[in-house]
Amino acid sequence: MAYVAGYFTTLIVFGAVDAVWLTLMGPALYRPTLGDILLTDLRIGPAIAFYLIYPVGLLVFAVLPGLRSGSAMAAAGSAALFGAIAYATYDLTNFATLRNWTLQITVLDIAYGAAASALAAYVGLLVVRAVSNA
């Protein structure tokens, strides 16, 4: 039950942070640069798949190792690394292959992925600890 709570916590925290990021940065950062290649309507299936899969990575590669080590900061650090690598895969590929993709978007998006992942895993670990100790 604790792991299920950890999964849903990381899902909710990451999803909420991502919603705020995309709401604020979409019009300010992404749309002005990428407007002509963005879809007018979101493809909901791939978005849902991402949000269901990504927390599994945070749980497996950050929250669970953080629990084993007894360190919430280790979980946050591992999640930041996981997020930076995941977002770098996407951003650096786009920067290498898409005319409109900029270095600014690449750097900001990778930093954001690291920070959002660290926060989600940190909170996830705290919830798993609380549920496990209850």
C-alpha positions as CSV (number, residue, x, y, z in Angstrom):
1,M,0.0,0.0,0.0
2,A,2.9,2.4,0.8
3,Y,4.3,2.0,-2.8
4,V,0.9,2.7,-4.3
5,A,0.7,5.9,-2.1
6,G,4.2,6.8,-3.3
7,Y,3.2,6.3,-7.0
8,F,0.1,8.4,-6.7
9,T,1.9,11.1,-4.7
10,T,4.6,11.5,-7.3
11,L,2.0,11.4,-10.0
12,I,-0.1,14.2,-8.4
13,V,2.9,16.4,-7.4
14,F,4.6,16.0,-10.7
15,G,1.4,16.5,-12.6
16,A,0.4,19.6,-10.6
17,V,3.9,21.2,-11.0
18,D,3.9,20.4,-14.7
19,A,0.5,21.9,-15.1
20,V,1.7,25.2,-13.5
21,W,4.9,25.1,-15.6
22,L,3.1,24.6,-18.9
23,T,0.5,27.1,-18.1
24,L,3.0,29.8,-17.3
25,M,5.8,28.9,-19.6
26,G,3.8,27.7,-22.6
27,P,2.8,31.2,-23.7
28,A,6.1,32.8,-22.5
29,L,8.7,30.3,-23.7
30,Y,7.4,27.5,-25.9
31,R,4.6,29.1,-28.1
32,P,6.7,32.2,-29.3
33,T,9.5,29.9,-30.4
34,L,7.7,26.7,-31.5
35,G,4.3,28.1,-32.4
36,D,4.4,27.0,-36.1
37,I,5.2,23.3,-35.1
38,L,2.8,23.0,-32.2
39,L,-0.4,21.2,-32.6
40,T,-3.6,23.2,-32.1
41,D,-5.1,20.4,-30.1
42,L,-3.2,18.2,-27.6
43,R,-2.9,14.5,-28.3
44,I,-4.3,13.3,-25.0
45,G,-3.3,9.6,-25.3
46,P,0.5,10.2,-25.4
47,A,0.2,12.8,-22.6
48,I,-1.7,10.4,-20.4
49,A,0.9,7.6,-21.2
50,F,3.7,9.9,-20.1
51,Y,2.1,11.0,-16.9
52,L,1.3,7.3,-16.0
53,I,4.8,6.1,-16.8
54,Y,7.1,8.8,-15.5
55,P,6.2,8.4,-11.8
56,V,7.2,4.7,-12.1
57,G,10.7,5.9,-13.0
58,L,10.7,8.3,-10.1
59,L,9.5,5.6,-7.7
60,V,12.0,2.9,-8.9
61,F,15.1,5.1,-9.4
62,A,14.6,7.7,-6.6
63,V,11.9,7.0,-4.0
64,L,12.7,3.3,-3.3
65,P,16.5,3.8,-3.2
66,G,15.9,6.8,-0.9
67,L,13.8,4.7,1.4
68,R,16.6,2.0,1.5
69,S,19.2,4.6,2.3
70,G,16.9,6.4,4.8
71,S,17.6,9.7,3.0
72,A,15.0,12.0,1.5
73,M,17.8,14.1,0.1
74,A,19.2,11.1,-1.7
75,A,15.8,10.5,-3.2
76,A,15.6,14.1,-4.3
77,G,19.1,13.9,-5.8
78,S,18.5,10.7,-7.7
79,A,15.2,12.1,-9.0
80,A,16.9,15.3,-10.1
81,L,19.4,13.2,-12.0
82,F,16.7,11.0,-13.5
83,G,14.7,14.1,-14.5
84,A,17.7,15.8,-16.0
85,I,18.6,12.7,-18.0
86,A,15.0,12.1,-19.2
87,Y,14.4,15.7,-20.2
88,A,17.9,16.0,-21.7
89,T,17.1,13.0,-23.9
90,Y,14.0,14.8,-25.3
91,D,15.5,18.3,-25.4
92,L,18.9,17.5,-26.8
93,T,17.3,15.4,-29.5
94,N,15.0,18.2,-30.4
95,F,17.8,20.7,-30.3
96,A,19.8,18.5,-32.7
97,T,16.9,17.9,-35.1
98,L,14.4,20.7,-35.0
99,R,15.0,24.1,-36.7
100,N,12.9,26.0,-34.2
101,W,14.3,24.4,-31.0
102,T,16.6,26.8,-29.1
103,L,19.4,26.4,-26.5
104,Q,17.3,28.5,-24.1
105,I,14.4,26.0,-24.2
106,T,16.9,23.1,-23.9
107,V,18.6,24.4,-20.8
108,L,15.5,25.7,-19.1
109,D,13.5,22.5,-19.8
110,I,16.3,20.2,-18.5
111,A,16.6,22.3,-15.3
112,Y,12.8,22.2,-14.9
113,G,12.7,18.5,-15.4
114,A,15.3,18.0,-12.7
115,A,13.6,20.3,-10.2
116,A,10.1,19.0,-10.8
117,S,11.3,15.4,-10.5
118,A,13.2,16.1,-7.3
119,L,10.2,17.7,-5.7
120,A,7.8,15.0,-6.7
121,A,10.2,12.2,-5.4
122,Y,10.9,14.1,-2.2
123,V,7.2,14.4,-1.4
124,G,6.6,10.9,-2.5
125,L,9.2,9.5,-0.2
126,L,7.7,11.5,2.7
127,V,4.3,10.1,2.0
128,V,5.6,6.5,1.7
129,R,7.4,6.9,5.1
130,A,4.2,8.3,6.7
131,V,2.1,5.5,5.3
132,S,4.7,2.8,6.3
133,N,4.9,4.2,9.9
134,A,1.1,4.6,10.3
